[in-house]
Amino acid sequence: EPGKQWYQRRVRGSLSDPGVKCISFLLVMHRLTYFNSRGYAEPIRILCSLGGVSLEDVRVDRGSVELREALAASPGGCVPTLQLPTNEVVCQSLAITRYLGAITGYCGSTPIENLKLDQFAEILYDLIAAYDTVVKETNPVSKERKKKEAFKNDSYFYRYLGHLEALLTDDGPFLLQAKMTWADIVIMSFLELKQTPNFGREDLLATFPRLSAQYNAVRKSIAGYLKNRPKTPK
């Protein structure tokens, strides 16, 4: 039961004093700082849109004063960062995404379900870390070679996708079957670019029917957001 009402009931139910007024974080502005691209911040934006979280989406240029200020304010010296309604600034995209999943209801209903979401996302982030050698390569020739190697059918990229495919079931399409969660959104956002010629290969999910079904189901669920979001090259 995602969204504002779910969160407010969870908060009210956890208060020891029933007379205490519920203050919903959903109604107070969060401030996201990241580049003018989808990247690690897109699942954050999607969850805020789906869950009715008030969000100031600050997009900064590389090398800008604004970026230097954001990095200085970040506990880990990285972006994206999220300024909470308490004015605290937090970083690490996966931690922020889990938090937003929790306050909007796009999460598991039990500790075991949440463990499965974490497991799925951590395997995906192992793949992202492995692919980082391509992203960070500065030599154009070496970069193209590494990218081609990454997208061969027997590459580490496909091995990781195989691990993720095995965690989905035919009862899907989502990781928790009928319920879409933050983990489904995270992998959709990652695979979105990797199915384009410039950043991967168009037939990437051809041999992964469950991942393909998950990907398409997420996109169908957020079709309005995808249609109206700012146009960026990546």
Disulfide bonds with the S-S distance in Angstrom:
none
